Amino acid sequence: MTSFESNEINAVELNGIRMEIMLPNFVALAIPENKPDANAPVRFGISVANNTSKPLVFTQNNYLVPELVGLDGQTLERKNPVDETLASEVYDCTLVMPEKKIVFGIEAKLFWQNNKLQFSNGSRLNYSWFFDAIKPGTYQLRFIYDSPGQPIRCYDKEIGEVRTVETIEKVSKATNFVNLYLVNHIPTPSNAIEVDGLLFETLLTERVIIVPKKKLKSKNSSVKFGIRVTNLSPTPHRFIFFGLTPELQDANGQLIHKSGGRNATKYPQEVDYMLAMPGESVTYFLEGKFEERKKLQGNEPSGGVWCFDNLKPGKYRVRFTYRNENTVAIIDKGSNEDMKLLEGIWKGMVSTPFVDFRITQ
């Protein structure tokens, strides 16, 4: 489990179970290149609130089952579902107790397997569900929870014992739908995808980053990662880059863990909502510096600090995931001036294509 922001407006409640897939209604992913170890990951949360009188039981094999619907209204076939029979077996369970809420972290990815694009929640060799032969286009995604409807034997990690849990009656509950837009990237030096009349690009000032073998006070290796949004639509749009940080993959296509902290908390001002008129672009760069040779760290405008540790010489990939869930913002101009309402902020989530770079010594 992890923490995700919720806007509550998309939450769906039925029979005392309140569920929400915690993504903007518009989510765009760049389809990765058809080559080994290339993939496009996506992370999100699913909020589950229990307003019933009994626990909700989620086992490791039937946490939440995805449903993917195409533009033609047809539900895609979900492959390799786990056939879980609730008999006398014992399960690792997560319980959502009455009047409690839990957010489940979901990690999925797009990748190629045997020249077919797949959308899965796991690796090529070990997944519990996947959709096969995905094509570019817009889909609707939601998750479904089916309660066991009968007592289930769970291993309680807190007490280290197996116990029988009385659950609610049999019920099937689904989250809200979100639109998932899968788009081919435009093969330019910076890589880009076009969504909703907007061109999102990954920018990198250096493709080869030389890091000194020894820590030298007089020499500091740095790199600038950036994102550019070009407005190809006839409508002006604003963009806010607070909280945006780079995402790195290693040569095997694995996301590298990113740690973080906060030096301060800053709030966006009007100038931070960058305006792109039709035909214009807005660009945002973050500078990362290598500390102690293998640690890459930097800051972002809201006061946050991001860091990647143990970056050894080799090949890497970088991208950004732009995310905004509000079309308006209220700017507090101080005690002597009125608050100002900004409109026309683009709402949605877009992951830019990965761009390759290399660290060397």
Disulfide bonds with the S-S distance in Angstrom:
Cys93-Cys154 2.04
